[in-house]
Amino acid sequence: MSRAQSVKTLSPAAGIPGGEIIVEYNEISADLLNTLEVRFGGAIAHLVSANRRRAVAIIPEMATEGAVQVAVAGDSAAQPGTGGVDFVLGRQVAGNLHPVTSPAFNPADGALFVTRSGSRGEHVPVSLYRIDTEGMIEDFSGDVMNPTSIAFDRTGRMFVTSRFDGTVYRITRDREVVAFASDLGVATGLAFNREGQMFVGDRSGTIYRVNEIGEAGAWAEHEPSVSAYHLAFGPDDNLYVTGPTVSSFDSITRFDQDGKSSVFFRGLGRPQGLALDAAGNLYVAAALRGRRGIVKISVDAKKAELIVAGMNMVGVAFGPQGEMIVATNDALFSLPLGIPGALLVEG
C-alpha cells in the first residue's frame, strides 16, 4: 500500500548539498523498507543507510533554496505531501573559489570577502573577491599570494594574511596592497580584540600580537598545526583557536587576556574556521562524532551539536541579517538561520 510516512526529527535541520542528515520517522513495516524514499521537496535523496525508524540521507542538489519540506514515502508511487518537516537548505553564493578559512564581512557596507587561496606558492590572477549585498561578485585583488584569513579592524581597515611569505597586508580603500607586519612564520589566522589589537597565528606554533604600527611580538605558544590556525575573539574577550593536528580528537583552545591557554572543548575532527554569536556560543567547521559540518558549542562547552550538515567545510561567518555563511573548499553558501553574530570581527 502506497502511503506517505510522518517524519519526526531531522538532525541537523539545515545543510548544503552533499551533507548527511539523520531522518527519524514513525516506524514503517519491513515490506516498505525496501522501497523507502527520503525527499527534499521534490528531490529524492540518496540513502546511506535505513531501517524501520530512521535513515541517513545525502542532501541532494536542488534548484530551490531556503526552507524545504523533508518527507519520507513507502514507495515511488507515494507523494509525501503530509508529515514533512522543515529543513533549511543553503543557497550557493559563489563557486570556483578556494577559501581555506572563514570569509569576512566588511562592517561598513555588509560586503563579503573571500579568497581563492591556491596551493602554496601558486599565483592566481585573482586571489580576493568581494560580494556585495545584492550578491554581485567582483574581482577585488590579485596582489596577495596565498591569502588566508581576512579581518577588519574597528576603523574598517581590511587586513589579509599570506601564508606564503608570513606577512599581514593592509588593503586600502583604493585597493592598494601594503605590507603591514612581516616575519610572522606561516601566517594564517587573524583577529582583532575589543581594544583593536591584532593577533596573528603562525601555524608552526606561535600567536603574535601586533601593535598599531605593525610591530609584532610573540604572545602565546600553541601546538603546531598541519594546516592552519583559525582565530576568533568572543564576547568574553577570550581568544579561541583551532589548529588541526594529526589527531582525530582535536581541541578548541581558549586564551585569556594574558595569553594563558586552556582547553575549551575536546573531541572534534579537523576543526577549522570558527565564529561566535552574540550570546557567546561558538560555531566551528569540524566533524563531531564522525559527522561533518558546522558544530555549535555552548558557552559553557557542555553541549556540542551539529547544526549544519555539509562536506569539506572550512569556515563560517555571520552576516548583518543573521544569515550564516559557510565556506567549503570551493564555494560559499548562505543559510537564513537568524543568528546574530558577535560584535567583534572573526578571522
C-alpha positions in Angstrom: 0.0 0.0 0.0 1.5 3.3 -1.0 1.4 6.0 1.7 3.5 8.9 3.0 5.2 8.5 6.4 5.5 11.1 9.1 8.9 12.5 9.8 9.6 13.1 13.5 13.0 14.8 13.5 15.9 15.9 11.3 19.5 16.0 12.6 20.6 18.6 11.8 17.8 20.6 10.3 20.0 22.7 8.0 22.7 21.9 5.5 24.1 22.2 2.0 24.0 19.7 -0.9 26.3 16.7 -0.2 25.8 16.8 3.6 24.5 13.9 5.6 21.4 14.1 7.8 19.6 11.7 10.0 15.9 11.4 9.3 13.8 9.8 12.1 10.2 8.8 11.2 7.3 6.8 12.5 8.1 3.1 12.4 7.4 1.5 9.0 6.8 -2.1 8.0 9.6 -4.3 6.8 7.7 -4.5 3.4 8.0 -0.8 2.9 11.6 -0.5 3.9 12.9 -1.8 0.6 11.2 1.0 -1.3 11.7 3.8 1.3 12.4 7.2 -0.2 13.5 10.4 1.5 12.6 13.5 -0.4 13.7 17.2 0.0 10.9 19.0 -1.7 10.6 17.1 -4.9 14.1 15.8 -5.0 14.9 12.2 -4.0 17.9 11.8 -1.6 20.5 9.1 -1.8 20.2 6.9 1.3 23.4 5.8 3.0 21.5 3.5 5.3 17.9 3.0 6.5 16.0 0.9 9.0 12.4 0.9 10.1 12.7 4.0 12.2 15.5 6.2 10.7 17.6 6.8 7.6 20.9 8.5 6.9 20.4 10.6 3.7 22.6 12.7 1.5 21.2 16.2 0.8 20.5 16.3 -3.0 21.4 19.1 -5.4 18.3 21.2 -5.8 17.2 24.3 -7.7 15.4 25.6 -4.7 16.8 27.2 -1.5 15.8 28.2 2.0 13.0 26.2 3.7 12.0 22.9 2.1 10.0 20.1 3.3 11.7 16.8 4.0 9.4 13.8 3.9 9.6 10.0 3.5 7.4 7.7 1.4 7.0 4.0 1.4 7.4 3.6 -2.3 8.0 5.6 -5.5 4.2 6.0 -6.0 3.6 7.7 -2.7 3.6 11.5 -2.7 4.9 12.9 0.6 2.7 16.0 0.8 2.0 15.5 4.5 4.0 14.6 7.5 7.1 16.6 6.4 9.5 18.6 8.5 11.0 21.9 7.5 14.7 21.9 6.5 16.9 24.9 5.7 18.8 24.4 2.5 21.8 26.6 1.9 21.9 28.9 -1.1 25.2 28.9 -3.0 26.5 32.5 -3.1 29.7 31.9 -5.1 31.7 29.0 -6.5 35.0 28.3 -8.1 36.8 29.6 -5.1 39.5 28.2 -2.7 38.9 29.6 0.8 41.0 27.9 3.5 39.2 29.5 6.5 36.2 31.8 7.2 35.2 34.6 4.9 34.7 38.1 6.4 32.1 40.8 6.3 33.0 44.4 5.9 31.2 46.0 8.8 30.9 49.3 6.9 28.8 48.1 4.0 28.0 44.5 4.6 30.1 43.2 1.6 31.5 39.7 2.0 35.2 39.0 1.2 36.6 35.6 0.3 39.8 34.2 -1.1 41.0 32.0 -3.9 44.0 30.9 -1.9 45.7 28.4 -4.2 48.3 25.9 -3.3 51.4 27.1 -1.6 53.5 29.3 -3.9 50.8 29.3 -6.6 50.0 32.8 -8.1 46.4 33.1 -9.2 45.2 36.1 -11.3 42.6 37.0 -8.7 43.0 35.9 -5.1 40.5 38.1 -3.3 36.8 38.6 -4.2 34.1 41.0 -3.0 30.4 40.0 -2.9 28.1 42.9 -2.4 24.8 42.8 -0.5 23.0 42.2 -3.8 25.1 39.1 -4.5 27.2 40.6 -7.2 30.7 39.1 -7.3 33.7 41.2 -8.4 37.4 40.6 -8.7 39.0 42.6 -5.9 42.7 41.9 -5.9 45.4 39.5 -7.2 48.3 41.1 -5.3 48.3 38.8 -2.2 49.8 35.3 -2.8 48.1 32.5 -0.8 45.8 34.8 1.1 44.4 33.0 4.1 42.5 35.0 6.7 40.7 38.3 6.2 39.7 40.6 9.0 38.6 44.2 9.5 39.7 46.4 12.4 37.4 48.7 14.3 38.1 51.6 12.0 37.1 49.5 9.0 40.5 48.8 7.5 40.9 45.5 5.8 43.8 43.1 6.5 44.8 39.8 4.9 47.4 37.2 6.0 49.6 35.5 3.5 50.8 32.0 4.5 53.3 32.2 1.6 55.5 35.0 2.9 54.4 35.3 6.6 53.1 38.8 6.1 49.9 40.7 7.0 48.8 43.1 4.3 46.5 46.1 4.6 44.2 46.7 1.6 43.5 50.4 1.2 40.2 51.8 0.0 41.9 52.3 -3.4 42.7 48.6 -3.3 46.4 49.2 -2.9 48.1 46.3 -1.1 50.6 47.5 1.6 52.7 45.2 3.8 51.7 45.9 7.4 53.6 43.3 9.5 56.1 40.7 8.4 58.2 37.7 9.6 55.2 36.0 11.1 56.1 32.4 10.1 53.3 30.7 8.3 50.8 33.4 9.0 47.2 32.0 8.9 44.6 33.1 11.5 43.9 36.8 12.1 41.6 38.5 14.6 41.2 41.8 16.5 40.3 42.1 20.1 37.9 44.7 21.6 40.8 47.1 22.1 41.7 46.9 18.4 44.9 44.9 18.9 45.8 42.5 16.1 46.6 38.8 16.7 48.1 36.5 14.1 48.5 32.8 14.2 51.7 31.2 12.9 50.7 27.6 12.4 54.2 26.4 13.4 53.4 27.3 17.0 53.2 31.0 17.8 50.4 33.5 18.2 51.7 37.1 17.7 50.3 40.3 19.0 50.8 43.2 16.6 50.7 46.8 17.5 49.2 49.7 15.6 52.4 50.3 13.6 52.9 46.7 12.6 55.5 45.6 15.2 54.9 42.0 16.3 55.8 40.2 19.4 55.2 36.6 20.4 52.2 36.5 22.7 51.5 32.8 23.2 52.7 29.4 22.2 50.4 26.6 20.8 50.7 23.1 19.4 51.7 23.3 15.7 49.0 22.6 13.1 49.2 20.5 10.0 47.2 23.2 8.0 46.4 26.5 9.7 45.5 28.3 12.9 42.0 29.9 13.0 41.3 32.6 15.4 38.2 34.4 16.8 37.6 36.6 19.8 34.4 36.0 21.8 32.2 38.4 23.7 34.1 37.3 26.8 37.3 38.8 25.4 39.0 35.4 25.2 40.7 34.3 22.1 39.5 31.0 20.7 41.9 29.0 18.5 41.6 25.9 16.3 44.5 24.2 14.6 44.0 20.8 13.1 46.6 18.2 14.0 47.0 14.5 13.0 44.7 13.6 15.8 41.0 12.8 15.2 40.1 14.2 18.6 41.3 17.8 18.4 40.6 20.6 20.7 39.5 24.2 20.7 41.9 26.2 22.8 40.9 29.3 24.8 43.5 32.0 25.6 42.7 34.6 28.3 43.8 38.2 28.0 47.2 37.3 29.5 47.8 34.6 26.9 47.3 31.7 29.3 45.7 28.7 27.5 43.2 26.2 28.5 41.2 23.5 26.6 37.7 24.9 25.9 36.4 21.8 24.1 37.9 18.5 23.0 36.5 15.9 20.6 36.5 17.4 17.1 37.8 16.1 13.9 39.8 18.6 11.9 38.4 21.8 13.4 38.9 24.8 11.1 37.3 28.2 10.8 35.2 29.4 13.7 32.9 32.3 14.8 30.9 33.2 17.8 27.4 34.6 18.2 26.3 37.5 20.3 25.5 35.1 23.2 29.0 33.6 23.2 28.1 30.2 21.6 30.9 29.0 19.3 30.5 27.6 15.8 33.2 25.7 14.1 33.7 23.9 10.8 34.6 20.4 12.0 33.5 16.8 12.4 31.6 15.7 15.5 31.3 12.0 16.2 32.1 11.3 12.6 29.6 13.7 11.1 30.9 16.8 9.2 29.5 20.3 9.1 29.1 23.3 11.4 29.2 22.3 15.1 27.7 24.6 17.7 29.3 24.5 21.2 27.5 26.1 24.1 29.1 28.9 26.2 30.0 26.5 29.0 31.3 23.9 26.5 29.0 21.3 28.0 26.9 20.8 24.8 28.0 20.3 21.3 25.7 19.6 18.3 25.9 19.5 14.6 23.6 22.3 13.3 24.5 22.4 9.6 25.4 19.4 7.6 28.0 19.6 4.8 31.2 18.2 3.5 34.6 19.9 3.0 33.6 22.9 5.2 36.5 25.2 6.2 34.9 28.3 7.7 31.8 30.1 9.0 30.7 33.7 9.4 27.6 35.6 10.4 26.1 38.4 8.3 24.3 41.6 9.3 20.9 40.0 8.8 21.7 37.0 11.0 22.5 34.7 8.0 25.2 32.1 8.4 27.8 31.9 5.6 29.6 28.6 5.4 32.7 28.2 3.3 33.6 24.9 1.7 37.0 24.4 0.0 35.5 25.7 -3.3 32.2 27.6 -2.6 30.2 29.8 -0.2 26.7 29.1 0.9 24.2 31.3 2.8 21.7 29.9 5.3 18.9 32.2 6.8 19.2 31.0 10.4 18.7 34.3 12.1 21.7 34.1 14.4 23.2 37.4 15.4 27.0 37.3 15.4 29.3 38.7 18.0 30.2 42.3 17.5 33.9 41.5 17.4 35.2 40.5 13.9 36.3 36.9 13.5 39.1 35.8 11.3 
